[in-house]
Amino acid sequence: MDAHLDFCLKRFTDEQVTDSIKQVAQLERNLKIKRTNVEDTKQLDDAAICQQENILVKQFSHDLNANNIFINTTRQVIEREFAKALDNIKVDIETIAQVSTTKNNNRENNEEIRAASNKIRLQTARIDSELTHLFNIVDYNNSIDCSSRIIEWFRQHYGYANELNRMLGKKNNSGDLLVFSQKSSIIQSMLERARLWKSRQKLITKFIHEMNEDSIISKYLMDSLYRMTDTSSSLNFIQCYINNRQQGRRHREEHLLCQMELELEELRMEQQRRGIELVSALCQLSVNIANEFQLNKKIKKVLHQTEISKQFVPIFIDHSEEEAGR
């Protein structure tokens, strides 16, 4: 029985308790080191990181605001020049109509002039819709040079006036209306707007890289800021982003400590459970053992040799005495 008891005692202690105690001890050391590091470096490191982030945010906000102003300015110029161009076309058609009447042109020409006059009035009335289509070409264009698409759009929508304007001599080598030619103010403004969108994308991408964001946050920032050209809205968005980022960093450190403390508590509970199981098993083996003193002495020796907490020794003694009294 003594040999059997020695074997079981050593096996239970090594396999079910000792490893758990070592894990608890290691986690306690890690937690202590982590707490010390967090307390010693938290304020200093966090302040330094926040200062660097705030510098990046300030510069980015300044650059983005400048981009907002330029993009919004081009929109105003394009809207103004487009309205002026439609008025010019309308005036030209009216002039051609007067010339045609004076010269008593044939009926076919008169019908063409009348159709053109009706069309320009309709397009002028729905100028907001026309501008929406025009801005979509520029604002959602991913090609390097969108000038060809812009010119093509003008030809499709206002090409009907080209032939009529030849009567007034208002044409260029390409045959397009002067108001919509490659060098016209509206075309140049649209090309500048396209360049500003590309610069904006590069600006946001650079900021994301400087902040070292992950792919999910990077996409969120790009999707949110790319079209947000209102200065107040974009600045508020950036400020909310950096505040959440800095608060989240502090919370992550605290959350990590809480997780380590929770893991430590779970290990302690597991250690206690294994200790109780060990005590119960040994109590079963000790039933009917005559030399109780020798048994307790042997148990204490083995328990302490395996670095088991002393709390399990009295537990075992209480159980063994209880079993012996039955």
Secondary structure by P-SEA (a helix, b strand, c coil): caaaaaaaaaaaaacccaaaaaaaaaaaaaaaaaaaaaaacaaaaaaaaaaaaaaaaaaaaaaaaaaaaaaaaaaaaaaaaaaaaaaaaaaaaaaaaaaaaaacccaaaaaaaaaaaaaaaaaaaaaaaaaaaaaaaccccccccaaaaaaaaaaaacccccccccccccccccccccccccccaaaaaaaaaaaaaaaaaaaaaaaaaaacccaaaaaaaaacccccccaaaaaaaaaaaaaaaaaaaaaaaaaaaaaaaaaaaaaaaaaaaaaaaaaaaaaaaaccccaaaaaaaaaaaaaaaacccaaaaaaaaaaaaaaaac
